[in-house]
């Protein structure tokens, strides 16, 4: 069971209320700072629907990706975050105010999934990194089932996002971000997987959906890497 102070459903509600004003100011401050330090450029932000539930599915190469996506978007975003980040009253308050709710990575956290569905059904945007934890390199790793499952259950679109340059700025093992150019590209929304008359989806449809999303993310990531003068993924390279 979750500890009493880490119930995702309760923290989801608190984050919905606490984050509106706080997030407004932090988002704009972060946008100014990131724009100056990383020469951050955003393209395609209008592909993010201005209202309604939507899943945002970014590539993930750095701890910078979460705040960069939040600063880039024009909406108050909600996030999964590992439960260890909610330790202590100050950290917990900050995470909740920024729209995060905890998930336990060592197991299937059904309470976190219920909270995520509540977010989407309430018409809010939810950020889910489809590769899971941070990765390294130019290859988009196999996607986890979460994005396809949530999209099918909630019947909301998925917006793929390619973030280039953040691994150079602050990759795995780097503690202080370096001033490197970063580019964020928002892709066109991908309609949710089809469901039958009972609202059920087949395993095959989820697999096909993840494969399509993987293909889109790889293409977008290769393009943004090329724009930055960085190498894209070569299928002939060893995995």
C-alpha positions in Angstrom: 0.0 0.0 0.0 1.0 3.6 -0.5 2.1 5.6 2.6 -0.8 7.8 3.8 0.8 11.0 2.6 1.5 9.6 -0.9 -1.9 8.7 -2.3 -1.8 9.7 -5.9 -5.6 10.4 -6.1 -5.5 12.9 -3.3 -2.3 14.6 -4.5 -3.8 14.8 -8.0 -6.7 16.9 -6.6 -4.4 19.1 -4.5 -2.1 19.6 -7.5 -5.1 20.7 -9.6 -6.0 23.4 -7.2 -2.5 24.5 -5.9 -0.8 24.6 -9.3 -2.8 27.1 -11.2 -1.4 30.4 -9.9 2.0 29.1 -8.8 2.6 27.3 -12.1 1.6 30.5 -14.1 4.5 32.5 -12.7 7.0 29.6 -12.7 6.2 28.7 -16.3 7.0 32.2 -17.5 10.1 32.6 -15.4 11.4 29.2 -16.7 10.6 30.2 -20.3 12.7 33.3 -20.0 15.6 31.5 -18.2 15.7 28.6 -20.6 15.4 30.8 -23.6 18.4 32.8 -22.6 20.6 30.0 -21.2 19.9 27.3 -23.7 18.9 29.5 -26.7 15.8 27.3 -26.5 13.5 27.4 -29.6 10.1 25.9 -29.8 8.2 24.9 -32.9 4.7 23.5 -33.4 3.3 24.4 -30.0 -0.1 25.0 -31.6 -0.3 21.3 -32.1 -1.1 21.0 -28.4 -4.9 21.4 -28.1 -5.8 24.5 -26.2 -8.3 22.6 -24.1 -9.4 19.0 -23.2 -7.5 16.0 -22.1 -4.4 15.1 -24.0 -1.3 13.0 -23.4 2.0 14.6 -24.2 4.7 12.1 -25.1 8.2 13.5 -25.2 11.6 12.0 -25.9 13.7 11.8 -22.7 17.4 12.3 -22.6 17.8 14.7 -19.6 16.3 15.8 -16.3 15.9 19.1 -18.2 13.1 17.6 -20.4 10.3 17.9 -17.8 10.8 21.6 -17.0 11.5 22.4 -20.7 8.2 20.9 -21.8 6.4 22.6 -19.0 7.9 26.0 -20.0 7.2 25.4 -23.7 3.5 24.5 -23.3 0.9 27.2 -22.9 -1.1 25.1 -20.5 -0.8 23.9 -16.9 0.6 20.3 -17.4 0.3 17.3 -15.1 3.1 14.8 -14.5 4.0 11.4 -13.2 6.9 11.6 -10.8 8.7 8.9 -8.9 7.5 8.7 -5.3 11.0 9.4 -3.9 10.8 13.0 -5.1 8.0 13.7 -2.6 10.1 13.3 0.5 9.8 16.2 3.0 7.1 18.8 3.3 8.8 21.4 1.1 9.6 19.0 -1.8 6.1 17.5 -1.5 4.5 21.0 -1.7 6.6 22.0 -4.7 5.9 18.8 -6.6 2.2 19.0 -6.0 2.1 22.7 -6.9 3.8 22.0 -10.2 1.2 19.4 -11.1 3.0 16.2 -10.2 1.6 13.1 -8.5 3.6 10.1 -7.4 4.1 6.7 -9.1 6.0 3.7 -7.7 8.3 2.5 -10.5 9.1 -0.9 -8.9 5.5 -2.1 -9.5 2.3 -1.5 -11.5 1.0 1.4 -9.5 -2.8 1.1 -10.1 -3.6 4.1 -7.9 -1.3 6.3 -10.0 -3.0 5.0 -13.2 -6.4 5.9 -11.7 -5.1 9.4 -10.9 -3.8 9.7 -14.5 -7.2 8.8 -15.9 -8.8 11.3 -13.5 -6.5 14.0 -14.9 -7.4 13.1 -18.5 -11.1 12.8 -17.9 -11.0 16.2 -16.2 -9.7 17.7 -19.5 -6.2 18.3 -18.4 -2.9 17.6 -20.3 -0.8 14.8 -18.9 3.0 14.3 -19.6 4.1 10.7 -20.0 7.6 9.8 -21.2 6.9 6.8 -23.4 10.4 5.4 -23.1 10.1 5.5 -19.3 13.3 6.6 -17.5 15.9 8.8 -19.2 17.8 7.1 -22.0 21.0 8.0 -23.9 21.8 8.1 -27.6 19.9 8.8 -30.8 17.7 5.6 -30.9 14.2 5.8 -29.5 14.0 2.8 -27.2 11.0 0.4 -27.1 8.0 2.2 -25.7 6.2 1.2 -22.5 2.5 0.3 -22.7 1.4 3.2 -20.6 0.8 5.8 -23.3 -1.2 3.5 -25.5 -3.2 2.1 -22.6 -4.1 5.5 -21.2 -5.0 6.9 -24.6 -7.3 3.9 -25.3 -9.0 4.1 -21.8 -9.5 7.9 -21.9 -9.9 8.2 -25.7 -7.7 11.3 -25.8 -5.1 12.1 -28.4 -1.4 11.8 -28.0 1.0 14.7 -28.9 4.5 13.5 -29.6 7.3 15.9 -28.7 11.0 15.7 -29.8 13.5 17.4 -27.6 17.0 17.9 -29.1 20.1 19.1 -27.4 19.3 18.3 -23.8 21.7 15.3 -23.6 24.6 17.6 -24.5 23.4 20.1 -22.0 22.7 17.8 -19.1 22.8 14.1 -19.9 22.8 11.2 -17.5 25.5 11.7 -14.9 25.9 15.4 -15.5 24.9 17.5 -12.5 25.2 21.1 -13.7 23.6 22.1 -17.0 25.8 23.4 -19.7 24.7 26.2 -22.1 23.9 24.2 -25.2 21.3 25.0 -27.8 18.0 23.1 -27.2 15.1 22.7 -29.6 11.6 21.5 -28.8 9.3 20.3 -31.6 5.6 19.5 -31.0 4.2 17.0 -33.4 0.6 16.6 -34.7 -1.9 14.9 -32.4 -2.2 11.2 -32.9 -5.8 9.9 -32.5 -6.3 7.3 -29.7 -6.5 3.6 -30.4 -9.8 2.3 -31.6 -12.1 0.5 -29.1 -15.1 -1.8 -29.6 -18.7 -1.1 -28.6 -17.9 -2.0 -25.0 -15.0 0.4 -24.8 -12.4 -2.3 -24.9 -9.2 -2.4 -26.9 -7.3 -5.4 -28.1 -3.7 -6.1 -27.2 -2.9 -6.0 -30.9 -4.3 -2.5 -31.3 -2.2 -1.3 -28.4 1.0 -2.9 -29.9 0.3 -1.3 -33.3 -0.4 2.1 -31.7 2.9 2.0 -29.8 4.8 1.0 -32.9 3.3 3.9 -34.8 4.1 6.4 -32.0 7.7 5.0 -31.9 8.1 5.5 -35.6 6.8 9.1 -35.3 9.1 9.9 -32.3 12.2 8.5 -34.1 11.5 10.5 -37.2 10.9 13.7 -35.2 14.0 13.1 -33.0 16.2 12.5 -36.1 14.9 15.7 -37.7 15.6 17.9 -34.6 19.0 16.3 -34.1 19.8 17.2 -37.7 18.6 20.8 -37.2 21.1 21.1 -34.4 23.9 19.6 -36.4 23.9 16.4 -34.3 23.8 12.8 -35.5 20.5 11.0 -35.9 20.0 7.3 -35.4 21.7 4.9 -37.9 19.8 1.6 -38.0 23.2 0.0 -38.7 24.6 1.1 -35.4 24.8 -1.5 -32.5 22.0 -1.0 -30.0 
